[in-house]
Amino acid sequence: MEREHGRARADYYDYFAQEHYFAVCELHRLEKLYTDIAWYNFELECSTWKYPWPQSVGSSMLMLCGVRHTLRRTTYPVYYSGKLDDAPTLPAEILLSEIALAKRWVNQCHESCRDVYAYAPGGDEHQALVRKYQKVWNQCSSPSV
């Protein structure tokens, strides 16, 4: 019986560890995208600066590319390509909120990996629950005077 429980715990841990891996990959992807957006917005911002910064020509071309890694290849999708005058600024606040959500998901996945063993019989959290409900049981079963 213990062997089946151990195998089940290992299966759950593997599942949550894979989720954690994917969450970390997504967080890194979003953080890299944020650096791309920061560079892009900087290029738009500094295009109007005056001397000593070299002023950009409004008709110059600007291209924002990302990086996507898959198992066997890397691609560089183009997010914007066009004239500097026509380039819209990108709202970094949206991406920052997505990064915050991704960080929270990474933490939740990490906790899930820990909880597989902590809430299993004999784990720290399992023992705390047993003590808690043992105390409740003792209060309910004690004779009233």
LUMGUZA-493860 format. One record per atom (N, C-alpha, C): x, y, z; residue number from 1; residue in three letters; atom name. Coordinates in steps of 0.02 Angstrom, whole numbers, plus 50000, padded with zeros to 5 digits. Example, Ala and Ser with C-alpha at 12.3 -4.5 7.8 and 13.67 -1.06 7.14 Angstrom:
BEGIN
     x     y     z num residuo atomo
 50660 49716 50390   1     ala     N
 50615 49775 50390   1     ala    CA
 50660 49835 50390   1     ala     C
 50642 49888 50354   2     ser     N
 50684 49947 50357   2     ser    CA
 50645 50002 50394   2     ser     C
REM end
This chain:
BEGIN
     x     y     z num residuo atomo
 50041 49940 50000   1     met     N
 50000 50000 50000   1     met    CA
 50044 50063 50000   1     met     C
 50097 50062 50040   2     glu     N
 50141 50120 50043   2     glu    CA
 50175 50133 49975   2     glu     C
 50189 50079 49939   3     arg     N
 50220 50087 49873   3     arg    CA
 50174 50125 49826   3     arg     C
 50108 50109 49828   4     glu     N
 50060 50144 49784   4     glu    CA
 50054 50217 49803   4     glu     C
 50055 50231 49869   5     his     N
 50052 50301 49891   5     his    CA
 50114 50339 49868   5     his     C
 50171 50307 49875   6     gly     N
 50233 50339 49853   6     gly    CA
 50234 50353 49779   6     gly     C
 50208 50306 49740   7     arg     N
 50205 50314 49668   7     arg    CA
 50156 50371 49650   7     arg     C
 50100 50373 49686   8     ala     N
 50050 50426 49673   8     ala    CA
 50080 50494 49690   8     ala     C
 50115 50499 49747   9     arg     N
 50147 50562 49766   9     arg    CA
 50197 50583 49713   9     arg     C
 50237 50535 49689  10     ala     N
 50287 50551 49638  10     ala    CA
 50253 50575 49573  10     ala     C
 50197 50544 49555  11     asp     N
 50161 50565 49495  11     asp    CA
 50134 50636 49502  11     asp     C
 50105 50650 49561  12     tyr     N
 50080 50718 49573  12     tyr    CA
 50138 50768 49572  12     tyr     C
 50193 50750 49604  13     tyr     N
 50250 50795 49605  13     tyr    CA
 50275 50808 49534  13     tyr     C
 50280 50756 49493  14     asp     N
 50303 50765 49424  14     asp    CA
 50256 50812 49386  14     asp     C
 50191 50804 49397  15     tyr     N
 50143 50848 49363  15     tyr    CA
 50153 50920 49384  15     tyr     C
 50158 50932 49449  16     phe     N
 50166 51001 49473  16     phe    CA
 50234 51029 49455  16     phe     C
 50286 50986 49454  17     ala     N
 50352 51010 49434  17     ala    CA
 50352 51031 49360  17     ala     C
 50316 50995 49318  18     gln     N
 50310 51014 49248  18     gln    CA
 50272 51080 49241  18     gln     C
 50219 51089 49279  19     glu     N
 50183 51153 49279  19     glu    CA
 50229 51209 49302  19     glu     C
 50269 51196 49352  20     his     N
 50317 51247 49377  20     his    CA
 50367 51265 49322  20     his     C
 50392 51215 49286  21     tyr     N
 50439 51227 49232  21     tyr    CA
 50407 51272 49179  21     tyr     C
 50346 51256 49158  22     phe     N
 50312 51296 49108  22     phe    CA
 50298 51366 49133  22     phe     C
 50281 51373 49197  23     ala     N
 50269 51439 49225  23     ala    CA
 50332 51481 49225  23     ala     C
 50388 51451 49243  24     val     N
 50452 51487 49243  24     val    CA
 50471 51507 49171  24     val     C
 50461 51463 49123  25     cys     N
 50474 51480 49053  25     cys    CA
 50432 51539 49030  25     cys     C
 50368 51539 49049  26     glu     N
 50324 51594 49030  26     glu    CA
 50346 51659 49063  26     glu     C
 50367 51656 49125  27     leu     N
 50391 51716 49160  27     leu    CA
 50453 51743 49125  27     leu     C
 50500 51700 49107  28     his     N
 50560 51724 49072  28     his    CA
 50542 51753 49004  28     his     C
 50495 51722 48969  29     arg     N
 50474 51749 48904  29     arg    CA
 50444 51819 48911  29     arg     C
 50402 51828 48962  30     leu     N
 50372 51894 48973  30     leu    CA
 50424 51945 48993  30     leu     C
 50473 51925 49034  31     glu     N
 50525 51972 49054  31     glu    CA
 50568 51993 48995  31     glu     C
 50583 51947 48950  32     lys     N
 50621 51964 48890  32     lys    CA
 50580 52010 48844  32     lys     C
 50515 51996 48839  33     leu     N
 50472 52039 48799  33     leu    CA
 50469 52109 48829  33     leu     C
 50470 52114 48895  34     tyr     N
 50470 52180 48927  34     tyr    CA
 50533 52219 48909  34     tyr     C
 50591 52186 48907  35     thr     N
 50652 52222 48888  35     thr    CA
 50648 52245 48815  35     thr     C
 50616 52205 48772  36     asp     N
 50606 52227 48702  36     asp    CA
 50561 52288 48699  36     asp     C
 50508 52287 48738  37     ile     N
 50461 52344 48738  37     ile    CA
 50494 52406 48767  37     ile     C
 50535 52397 48819  38     ala     N
 50570 52454 48849  38     ala    CA
 50618 52485 48798  38     ala     C
 50654 52443 48761  39     trp     N
 50699 52469 48709  39     trp    CA
 50659 52507 48656  39     trp     C
 50605 52476 48633  40     tyr     N
 50563 52507 48582  40     tyr    CA
 50536 52574 48605  40     tyr     C
 50509 52577 48665  41     asn     N
 50482 52641 48690  41     asn    CA
 50538 52692 48700  41     asn     C
 50597 52669 48719  42     phe     N
 50654 52715 48726  42     phe    CA
 50671 52745 48658  42     phe     C
 50672 52704 48606  43     glu     N
 50687 52729 48539  43     glu    CA
 50636 52781 48518  43     glu     C
 50573 52771 48534  44     leu     N
 50522 52820 48517  44     leu    CA
 50532 52884 48558  44     leu     C
 50548 52877 48621  45     glu     N
 50556 52935 48665  45     glu    CA
 50616 52977 48644  45     glu     C
 50672 52945 48631  46     cys     N
 50732 52984 48616  46     cys    CA
 50732 53011 48545  46     cys     C
 50684 52992 48505  47     ser     N
 50683 53018 48436  47     ser    CA
 50668 53093 48435  47     ser     C
 50639 53120 48487  48     thr     N
 50624 53192 48489  48     thr    CA
 50674 53232 48530  48     thr     C
 50724 53200 48557  49     trp     N
 50773 53236 48597  49     trp    CA
 50816 53282 48554  49     trp     C
 50841 53333 48585  50     lys     N
 50882 53383 48549  50     lys    CA
 50956 53370 48564  50     lys     C
 50998 53416 48540  51     tyr     N
 51070 53412 48548  51     tyr    CA
 51086 53404 48623  51     tyr     C
 51133 53364 48643  52     pro     N
 51185 53329 48605  52     pro    CA
 51163 53260 48580  52     pro     C
 51101 53241 48595  53     trp     N
 51077 53177 48570  53     trp    CA
 51061 53185 48496  53     trp     C
 51084 53137 48454  54     pro     N
 51068 53144 48383  54     pro    CA
 50993 53135 48371  54     pro     C
 50963 53185 48340  55     gln     N
 50891 53182 48327  55     gln    CA
 50877 53133 48270  55     gln     C
 50824 53093 48280  56     ser     N
 50805 53044 48230  56     ser    CA
 50767 53077 48173  56     ser     C
 50773 53047 48115  57     val     N
 50735 53070 48057  57     val    CA
 50668 53034 48059  57     val     C
 50615 53071 48055  58     gly     N
 50548 53043 48062  58     gly    CA
 50531 52990 48011  58     gly     C
 50561 52993 47953  59     ser     N
 50546 52943 47902  59     ser    CA
 50590 52881 47907  59     ser     C
 50634 52880 47958  60     ser     N
 50677 52821 47965  60     ser    CA
 50635 52761 47987  60     ser     C
 50658 52702 47967  61     met     N
 50621 52640 47982  61     met    CA
 50640 52614 48051  61     met     C
 50591 52586 48084  62     leu     N
 50600 52557 48150  62     leu    CA
 50568 52488 48150  62     leu     C
 50602 52440 48182  63     met     N
 50575 52372 48184  63     met    CA
 50584 52344 48255  63     met     C
 50531 52317 48282  64     leu     N
 50533 52283 48347  64     leu    CA
 50522 52209 48335  64     leu     C
 50572 52170 48352  65     cys     N
 50568 52097 48343  65     cys    CA
 50571 52063 48411  65     cys     C
 50537 52009 48417  66     gly     N
 50541 51967 48477  66     gly    CA
 50582 51906 48463  66     gly     C
 50587 51864 48512  67     val     N
 50623 51800 48505  67     val    CA
 50580 51746 48534  67     val     C
 50570 51693 48495  68     arg     N
 50532 51635 48520  68     arg    CA
 50574 51573 48509  68     arg     C
 50586 51538 48563  69     his     N
 50624 51476 48559  69     his    CA
 50576 51417 48565  69     his     C
 50581 51371 48518  70     thr     N
 50545 51308 48523  70     thr    CA
 50597 51254 48531  70     thr     C
 50575 51193 48530  71     leu     N
 50620 51137 48542  71     leu    CA
 50676 51134 48490  71     leu     C
 50660 51149 48427  72     arg     N
 50709 51139 48375  72     arg    CA
 50729 51201 48336  72     arg     C
 50696 51257 48349  73     arg     N
 50714 51317 48311  73     arg    CA
 50698 51380 48349  73     arg     C
 50726 51434 48325  74     thr     N
 50714 51500 48354  74     thr    CA
 50686 51544 48299  74     thr     C
 50632 51579 48315  75     thr     N
 50602 51626 48267  75     thr    CA
 50602 51695 48297  75     thr     C
 50599 51745 48254  76     tyr     N
 50600 51815 48275  76     tyr    CA
 50539 51850 48246  76     tyr     C
 50482 51846 48282  77     pro     N
 50422 51879 48255  77     pro    CA
 50430 51955 48257  77     pro     C
 50402 51987 48207  78     val     N
 50405 52060 48202  78     val    CA
 50343 52088 48234  78     val     C
 50352 52129 48287  79     tyr     N
 50296 52159 48321  79     tyr    CA
 50275 52225 48288  79     tyr     C
 50325 52262 48263  80     tyr     N
 50310 52324 48227  80     tyr    CA
 50366 52336 48177  80     tyr     C
 50346 52357 48119  81     ser     N
 50393 52376 48067  81     ser    CA
 50362 52434 48029  81     ser     C
 50397 52490 48029  82     gly     N
 50370 52547 47993  82     gly    CA
 50408 52610 48008  82     gly     C
 50380 52667 47988  83     lys     N
 50413 52731 47998  83     lys    CA
 50410 52751 48072  83     lys     C
 50461 52786 48091  84     leu     N
 50465 52809 48160  84     leu    CA
 50408 52857 48177  84     leu     C
 50389 52898 48130  85     asp     N
 50333 52946 48142  85     asp    CA
 50267 52910 48156  85     asp     C
 50257 52852 48126  86     asp     N
 50194 52816 48132  86     asp    CA
 50193 52766 48190  86     asp     C
 50249 52758 48223  87     ala     N
 50255 52705 48274  87     ala    CA
 50216 52724 48337  87     ala     C
 50172 52680 48359  88     pro     N
 50136 52693 48422  88     pro    CA
 50179 52671 48482  88     pro     C
 50167 52704 48538  89     thr     N
 50201 52681 48598  89     thr    CA
 50165 52620 48624  89     thr     C
 50202 52578 48657  90     leu     N
 50173 52516 48684  90     leu    CA
 50161 52524 48759  90     leu     C
 50102 52508 48783  91     pro     N
 50087 52515 48855  91     pro    CA
 50122 52460 48896  91     pro     C
 50176 52478 48928  92     ala     N
 50214 52429 48967  92     ala    CA
 50176 52407 49029  92     ala     C
 50127 52446 49052  93     glu     N
 50090 52430 49112  93     glu    CA
 50052 52364 49104  93     glu     C
 50027 52351 49045  94     ile     N
 49991 52289 49032  94     ile    CA
 50037 52230 49042  94     ile     C
 50097 52235 49014  95     leu     N
 50145 52181 49020  95     leu    CA
 50169 52174 49092  95     leu     C
 50176 52229 49127  96     leu     N
 50197 52224 49198  96     leu    CA
 50145 52187 49239  96     leu     C
 50081 52198 49225  97     ser     N
 50029 52161 49261  97     ser    CA
 50032 52086 49243  97     ser     C
 50047 52071 49180  98     glu     N
 50054 52001 49160  98     glu    CA
 50115 51968 49194  98     glu     C
 50168 52006 49202  99     ile     N
 50228 51980 49236  99     ile    CA
 50212 51966 49309  99     ile     C
 50174 52011 49341 100     ala     N
 50154 52000 49411 100     ala    CA
 50112 51937 49417 100     ala     C
 50066 51927 49371 101     leu     N
 50025 51866 49372 101     leu    CA
 50068 51803 49361 101     leu     C
 50116 51808 49316 102     ala     N
 50161 51751 49302 102     ala    CA
 50203 51735 49364 102     ala     C
 50227 51786 49399 103     lys     N
 50265 51774 49460 103     lys    CA
 50222 51739 49513 103     lys     C
 50160 51761 49518 104     arg     N
 50114 51730 49566 104     arg    CA
 50102 51657 49547 104     arg     C
 50096 51643 49482 105     trp     N
 50085 51574 49459 105     trp    CA
 50147 51531 49473 105     trp     C
 50207 51558 49464 106     val     N
 50268 51521 49480 106     val    CA
 50269 51503 49554 106     val     C
 50251 51551 49597 107     asn     N
 50250 51538 49669 107     asn    CA
 50198 51485 49687 107     asn     C
 50139 51488 49655 108     gln     N
 50087 51438 49669 108     gln    CA
 50109 51369 49647 108     gln     C
 50143 51365 49590 109     cys     N
 50167 51300 49567 109     cys    CA
 50221 51273 49613 109     cys     C
 50264 51317 49638 110     his     N
 50316 51296 49685 110     his    CA
 50284 51269 49749 110     his     C
 50233 51304 49773 111     glu     N
 50197 51281 49833 111     glu    CA
 50163 51214 49821 111     glu     C
 50135 51205 49761 112     ser     N
 50102 51141 49745 112     ser    CA
 50152 51084 49747 112     ser     C
 50213 51096 49722 113     cys     N
 50265 51044 49724 113     cys    CA
 50281 51027 49797 113     cys     C
 50286 51077 49839 114     arg     N
 50301 51066 49910 114     arg    CA
 50243 51032 49945 114     arg     C
 50182 51051 49927 115     asp     N
 50123 51025 49962 115     asp    CA
 50112 50951 49949 115     asp     C
 50136 50925 49893 116     val     N
 50127 50854 49879 116     val    CA
 50154 50812 49936 116     val     C
 50211 50830 49962 117     tyr     N
 50242 50792 50017 117     tyr    CA
 50223 50820 50085 117     tyr     C
 50209 50885 50090 118     ala     N
 50192 50914 50155 118     ala    CA
 50124 50891 50180 118     ala     C
 50075 50883 50134 119     tyr     N
 50008 50862 50154 119     tyr    CA
 49997 50787 50151 119     tyr     C
 50047 50750 50127 120     ala     N
 50042 50677 50127 120     ala    CA
 50048 50651 50198 120     ala     C
 50021 50593 50212 121     pro     N
 50027 50566 50281 121     pro    CA
 50100 50565 50303 121     pro     C
 50111 50595 50361 122     gly     N
 50178 50601 50388 122     gly    CA
 50211 50667 50374 122     gly     C
 50184 50706 50328 123     gly     N
 50212 50771 50312 123     gly    CA
 50196 50823 50365 123     gly     C
 50232 50878 50364 124     asp     N
 50224 50930 50415 124     asp    CA
 50153 50958 50417 124     asp     C
 50127 50976 50359 125     glu     N
 50059 51004 50358 125     glu    CA
 50006 50952 50377 125     glu     C
 50018 50890 50358 126     his     N
 49971 50836 50377 126     his    CA
 49971 50828 50452 126     his     C
 50028 50829 50483 127     gln     N
 50032 50823 50556 127     gln    CA
 49997 50882 50590 127     gln     C
 50005 50942 50563 128     ala     N
 49971 51000 50592 128     ala    CA
 49895 50993 50587 128     ala     C
 49871 50967 50531 129     leu     N
 49798 50956 50524 129     leu    CA
 49774 50902 50573 129     leu     C
 49813 50849 50582 130     val     N
 49794 50797 50629 130     val    CA
 49789 50826 50699 130     val     C
 49838 50865 50719 131     arg     N
 49837 50896 50786 131     arg    CA
 49777 50943 50794 131     arg     C
 49763 50981 50742 132     lys     N
 49707 51029 50745 132     lys    CA
 49641 50992 50755 132     lys     C
 49629 50940 50714 133     tyr     N
 49566 50906 50718 133     tyr    CA
 49562 50858 50777 133     tyr     C
 49619 50837 50802 134     gln     N
 49620 50797 50863 134     gln    CA
 49597 50840 50922 134     gln     C
 49619 50903 50921 135     lys     N
 49598 50950 50973 135     lys    CA
 49522 50961 50970 135     lys     C
 49496 50970 50909 136     val     N
 49424 50980 50900 136     val    CA
 49386 50917 50922 136     val     C
 49412 50859 50904 137     trp     N
 49381 50796 50923 137     trp    CA
 49379 50788 50999 137     trp     C
 49433 50806 51031 138     asn     N
 49436 50800 51104 138     asn    CA
 49386 50847 51137 138     asn     C
 49377 50906 51109 139     gln     N
 49329 50954 51138 139     gln    CA
 49258 50929 51128 139     gln     C
 49244 50898 51072 140     cys     N
 49176 50874 51058 140     cys    CA
 49160 50811 51098 140     cys     C
 49210 50770 51109 141     ser     N
 49196 50706 51142 141     ser    CA
 49203 50709 51219 141     ser     C
 49227 50765 51244 142     ser     N
 49234 50770 51317 142     ser    CA
 49164 50778 51348 142     ser     C
 49153 50747 51404 143     pro     N
 49086 50751 51435 143     pro    CA
 49073 50822 51461 143     pro     C
 49011 50843 51452 144     ser     N
 48991 50909 51476 144     ser    CA
 48975 50904 51550 144     ser     C
 48995 50952 51586 145     val     N
 48982 50952 51659 145     val    CA
 48933 51006 51677 145     val     C
REM end
